[in-house]
Amino acid sequence: MPKIVDHDERRLELVDATWRIIARLGIEGATMREIALEAGFANGALKPYFPTKDTLLEFAFGHVFNRTNQRVAKVTEGKSGLPALRAFCLEVLPLDEERINEARIVIPFWQKAVNDPQKAEIHQQSMDEWLAAIRQYLAEAREAGDVSAAVDDATLASQLLNMLLGAQIGAALAAGPDADPGLADQLEGYLALLAG
């Protein structure tokens, strides 16, 4: 009787192996051979799941985005306005090793998206979704009287998203696992400015 293989589980194993390799060796060190070795697969066993490193990176980006959204949905459930906005941002910010490793996946994806319209579109759809959520939280907070900044919500949402994305770059480049760039404090400072 042949062994039944869960293809989705295999893909996730490969994504997790990719994260570990990128965290240790960087994107250039994340060869298909290294990823297969890390995941405990034969070198050729990756081809049915990801024919190229590029397809693996694209899948990994989608997986990171979906995982982040699942965490966001969990921590914002039952919240609105400023509490929801804070919870959203704290899940996106790279505040622990897992989220720093996620940033290390996202950054090479961005680099590829510069010259790849398909990847650029995937990125834009993801960011449009986040901007819509941020604008909703800001509108709720403004209605509750928690935001009185004279700057319009669309501009505030873009500023905040740029801060979150920049934080991913900063965390990925930080000197070591104990380097704390004070991201949570920076977020609180930004949210305090929204009160006007």
C-alpha positions, 0 to 999 in steps of 0.5 A: 500500500503506497504512503498517502502524502498530504501535499499541502503539509509538504508545501508548508514543511518546505516553507518552514525549511525555507524560513530557517535557511534564510534566517541562517544563510540569507536568500542567496544561501537558500538554494533548492538543495539546501531547502531540500536538505533542511526539510529532509527531502531528496533534492529532486523531491521539491520539483513537484511542489515548487518547480523553481526557487521563485515559485517557492518564494511566492508561495512563502510570501502568501503563506506569511501574509495569510499567517499574519492575517490569521493572527490579526483576526484573532487579536482584533476579534471583538475590538474596534477603533484604536484598540483594534488598530493597536492589536493589528500593528502589534501583530504585523511588527516584527517583535519576535523571532518568528515575525523577524523570520517572516520579514526575512521572507518578505524582503526578498519577495519585495526585491523580486516584485520590483521587476516582476509584475505578477509579484508586484500585483500580489504585494499590492493586493496584500497592502490594499487589504491592510490599508482598508483595515487600517482606514476602518480602524482609524474611522472607528477611532475618529468616531469614538473621539480617540483620533482628532489629528487634522491629517486625513485617515487615508494619509494616516493609514499610508504613514502607518503602513509605511512605518510597519513595512519599514520596521520589517526591514529594520528588524531583519537588518538588526545586529542580533536576536537581542537587538531591540529597536523599540518598535512597540514604543514607536508604535505607541508614540505614533498612536499618541500623535493621532489624538492631536 
